[in-house]
Amino acid sequence: MPEMRLNLITRDWVIIATERARKPEDFRRRRDRKALPEYLESCPFCPGNEYKTPDEIMRIPDNGGWIVRVIPNKFAELYSEGESIRKREGLKHLITGIGSHEVIIESPSHNTPTALFSVDDIANIIKAYKRRFIDIYNNPLIKHVIIFKNQGEASGTSIVHPHSQVIGTPVTPFQVRDRVSEARRFFDNTGECLMCATLKDELSDGRRIILNTEHFVTFIPYAALSPFHTWIFPKRHDAAFGDIQDIEISDLAYNLKEILSRLYFGLDNPDFNFVIRSESLKESGSEYFHWYLSIVPRLAQSSGFQLGSGIYTNPSVPEEIAGFLRKVKS
Amino acid sequence: MPEMRLNLITRDWVIIATERARKPEDFRRRRDRKALPEYLESCPFCPGNEYKTPDEIMRIPDNGGWIVRVIPNKFAELYSEGESIRKREGLKHLITGIGSHEVIIESPSHNTPTALFSVDDIANIIKAYKRRFIDIYNNPLIKHVIIFKNQGEASGTSIVHPHSQVIGTPVTPFQVRDRVSEARRFFDNTGECLMCATLKDELSDGRRIILNTEHFVTFIPYAALSPFHTWIFPKRHDAAFGDIQDIEISDLAYNLKEILSRLYFGLDNPDFNFVIRSESLKESGSEYFHWYLSIVPRLAQSSGFQLGSGIYTNPSVPEEIAGFLRKVKS
């Protein structure tokens, strides 16, 4: 019989199709992929083409040839220039689209997927995330910052050169506000941070753990919303990603490298998104929210049932997915 | 400059990329489609193959050759047999997957898309929706009923024969509960039903209206979540779809036929979902919720930004989409 599991953090019900679940290896899809060049003259993210991008915001290292480079998004969803105005007319509420939208070019190499980077390379990307996260929150117009990555067409991008994005919005998104508010309710009722409690629960159960390092735990959520949906939780309670320390950055880089490369080898380079879920920097002292990183391989289409109810259907068993990923050689 | 519009009913912010929006006709995608047969021997939904499906639940007309046929889904997401049990162990909340999952075969014809049905044919489908909606709510285990349609691969289905689905869940989905609760807050604050107020607002503005008939209004929401996202609202306030009257069924069928066929001819048969959003039949007297039908053509992939924030990006201008659809010949 299928079971419905409750994801307490996202507040979603998930139907786990236990009997008809596909095996983890069945999600592997061998695809014909064109061999990509290491350098592409027409790619604005490739070295030598820096003049094709808007003015650089930062690079790592600070001087000389770059390993990581941050630029404004030429096709920004929200503009950084202009007046931030709220208008209300009857039921129509509007905010002018002021915010920020940056691209983090993760590597000079056009054709190396992030999964095959070294741990040090990934640590540099996370350092860039941290600097941009803090800097963007210094703009008083920005209420929320989202760091995310799209890889592959099913993830919503057509750009191949490895990159992440950071968007600062002039309003706290409802989804974020609702989750924070539910986490607060949990804290007020139990005296515990929901994410700290989840981590304790997952570690004592053990069946869904993939990696357990000094500072982070990588695991498949009990109520994973989709096949191979994976969370990386910091062990130290902290509401905002911007507080991450250097030693934690190295360990997060290790966890991210490991899980991305296990997905790469286990599923043959699937399309995926990842996103850092964090409180605002202003709320970094919050006892009831706890930042984390969520990885969502894009292996299936949502249907009208999910659109119309918010209930997810996961045709895989989280415990089996974790068992599979523990064994994949990276 | 882009603008962020608030969708008061779904509680989502939408970035409308005003300057860089694509023109409505740019969403038309000519695709090579295989010619499909009117009858397929291997299709369990084709006439003559009735023995391949689980036992029929109802048909229209009641006797003789059918125009519409309702059957249990052979690959049900939730099972109709078994014990409904809730378990809780630490943070793990579980409900056994008991509910109902039915398929509404919309026509004996294998290859006619719903958009090309007659208004009478569509009225028969809506009559079947109504009967199943009421009947399923009579099962005390069912807390919520979702009627939806997936058409085309991007909508999450691989089945071609025109069909809709009805799922009854053993719990009210969070998304539904949250929207009802926000609608109630609006009602308590203003004394008005949010949907009645939205309808009044849209009709007095007029720019997003596509059809305005005796009992229904078809329009593009002010904060449409995606290109060609369309709502059909009944003019008469009613919380639950199950209360729809015969004369309203004919008029809803006309609206649905018109909009589906304008999408069909205007965009060359796009993949889409539609869903009926309704309160439970037990709450059909509610003053603060109002059922409606939502159509979502699947024209783009969501990205990590949407996953991570719940903010939608709509690369089209709702007023232009409505203008385009008003002119398409159906």
Chai-1 contact restraints between the chains, C-beta under 6 A:
chainA,res_idxA,chainB,res_idxB,connection_type,confidence,min_distance_angstrom,max_distance_angstrom,comment,restraint_id
A,M1,B,Y79,contact,1.0,0.0,6.0,A-B,restraint_1
A,M1,B,G82,contact,1.0,0.0,6.0,A-B,restraint_2
A,M1,B,T96,contact,1.0,0.0,6.0,A-B,restraint_3
A,M1,B,G97,contact,1.0,0.0,6.0,A-B,restraint_4
A,P2,B,G97,contact,1.0,0.0,6.0,A-B,restraint_5
A,E3,B,L94,contact,1.0,0.0,6.0,A-B,restraint_6
A,E3,B,G97,contact,1.0,0.0,6.0,A-B,restraint_7
A,M4,B,I95,contact,1.0,0.0,6.0,A-B,restraint_8
A,M4,B,G97,contact,1.0,0.0,6.0,A-B,restraint_9
A,R5,B,L94,contact,1.0,0.0,6.0,A-B,restraint_10
A,L6,B,H93,contact,1.0,0.0,6.0,A-B,restraint_11
A,L8,B,L91,contact,1.0,0.0,6.0,A-B,restraint_12
A,R11,B,F174,contact,1.0,0.0,6.0,A-B,restraint_13
A,I15,B,E77,contact,1.0,0.0,6.0,A-B,restraint_14
A,E77,B,I15,contact,1.0,0.0,6.0,A-B,restraint_15
A,E77,B,T313,contact,1.0,0.0,6.0,A-B,restraint_16
A,Y79,B,M1,contact,1.0,0.0,6.0,A-B,restraint_17
A,G82,B,M1,contact,1.0,0.0,6.0,A-B,restraint_18
A,G90,B,D201,contact,1.0,0.0,6.0,A-B,restraint_19
A,L91,B,L8,contact,1.0,0.0,6.0,A-B,restraint_20
A,L91,B,T198,contact,1.0,0.0,6.0,A-B,restraint_21
A,L91,B,D201,contact,1.0,0.0,6.0,A-B,restraint_22
A,K92,B,Y222,contact,1.0,0.0,6.0,A-B,restraint_23
A,H93,B,L6,contact,1.0,0.0,6.0,A-B,restraint_24
A,L94,B,E3,contact,1.0,0.0,6.0,A-B,restraint_25
A,L94,B,R5,contact,1.0,0.0,6.0,A-B,restraint_26
A,I95,B,M4,contact,1.0,0.0,6.0,A-B,restraint_27
A,T96,B,M1,contact,1.0,0.0,6.0,A-B,restraint_28
A,G97,B,M1,contact,1.0,0.0,6.0,A-B,restraint_29
A,G97,B,P2,contact,1.0,0.0,6.0,A-B,restraint_30
A,G97,B,E3,contact,1.0,0.0,6.0,A-B,restraint_31
A,G97,B,M4,contact,1.0,0.0,6.0,A-B,restraint_32
A,I146,B,G308,contact,1.0,0.0,6.0,A-B,restraint_33
A,I146,B,S309,contact,1.0,0.0,6.0,A-B,restraint_34
A,F148,B,G304,contact,1.0,0.0,6.0,A-B,restraint_35
A,F148,B,F305,contact,1.0,0.0,6.0,A-B,restraint_36
A,F148,B,G308,contact,1.0,0.0,6.0,A-B,restraint_37
A,K149,B,G304,contact,1.0,0.0,6.0,A-B,restraint_38
A,N150,B,S303,contact,1.0,0.0,6.0,A-B,restraint_39
A,N150,B,G304,contact,1.0,0.0,6.0,A-B,restraint_40
A,G156,B,Q301,contact,1.0,0.0,6.0,A-B,restraint_41
A,G156,B,S302,contact,1.0,0.0,6.0,A-B,restraint_42
A,G156,B,S303,contact,1.0,0.0,6.0,A-B,restraint_43
A,I167,B,F305,contact,1.0,0.0,6.0,A-B,restraint_44
A,P173,B,S309,contact,1.0,0.0,6.0,A-B,restraint_45
A,P173,B,G310,contact,1.0,0.0,6.0,A-B,restraint_46
A,P173,B,I311,contact,1.0,0.0,6.0,A-B,restraint_47
A,F174,B,R11,contact,1.0,0.0,6.0,A-B,restraint_48
A,F174,B,G310,contact,1.0,0.0,6.0,A-B,restraint_49
A,Q175,B,G310,contact,1.0,0.0,6.0,A-B,restraint_50
A,T198,B,L91,contact,1.0,0.0,6.0,A-B,restraint_51
A,D201,B,G90,contact,1.0,0.0,6.0,A-B,restraint_52
A,D201,B,L91,contact,1.0,0.0,6.0,A-B,restraint_53
A,Y222,B,K92,contact,1.0,0.0,6.0,A-B,restraint_54
A,N273,B,G304,contact,1.0,0.0,6.0,A-B,restraint_55
A,N273,B,L307,contact,1.0,0.0,6.0,A-B,restraint_56
A,V275,B,G304,contact,1.0,0.0,6.0,A-B,restraint_57
A,V275,B,L307,contact,1.0,0.0,6.0,A-B,restraint_58
A,V275,B,G308,contact,1.0,0.0,6.0,A-B,restraint_59
A,Q301,B,G156,contact,1.0,0.0,6.0,A-B,restraint_60
A,S302,B,G156,contact,1.0,0.0,6.0,A-B,restraint_61
A,S303,B,N150,contact,1.0,0.0,6.0,A-B,restraint_62
A,S303,B,G156,contact,1.0,0.0,6.0,A-B,restraint_63
A,G304,B,F148,contact,1.0,0.0,6.0,A-B,restraint_64
A,G304,B,K149,contact,1.0,0.0,6.0,A-B,restraint_65
A,G304,B,N150,contact,1.0,0.0,6.0,A-B,restraint_66
A,G304,B,N273,contact,1.0,0.0,6.0,A-B,restraint_67
A,G304,B,V275,contact,1.0,0.0,6.0,A-B,restraint_68
A,F305,B,F148,contact,1.0,0.0,6.0,A-B,restraint_69
A,F305,B,I167,contact,1.0,0.0,6.0,A-B,restraint_70
A,L307,B,N273,contact,1.0,0.0,6.0,A-B,restraint_71
A,L307,B,V275,contact,1.0,0.0,6.0,A-B,restraint_72
A,G308,B,I146,contact,1.0,0.0,6.0,A-B,restraint_73
A,G308,B,F148,contact,1.0,0.0,6.0,A-B,restraint_74
A,G308,B,V275,contact,1.0,0.0,6.0,A-B,restraint_75
A,S309,B,I146,contact,1.0,0.0,6.0,A-B,restraint_76
A,S309,B,P173,contact,1.0,0.0,6.0,A-B,restraint_77
A,G310,B,P173,contact,1.0,0.0,6.0,A-B,restraint_78
A,G310,B,F174,contact,1.0,0.0,6.0,A-B,restraint_79
A,G310,B,Q175,contact,1.0,0.0,6.0,A-B,restraint_80
A,I311,B,P173,contact,1.0,0.0,6.0,A-B,restraint_81
A,T313,B,E77,contact,1.0,0.0,6.0,A-B,restraint_82
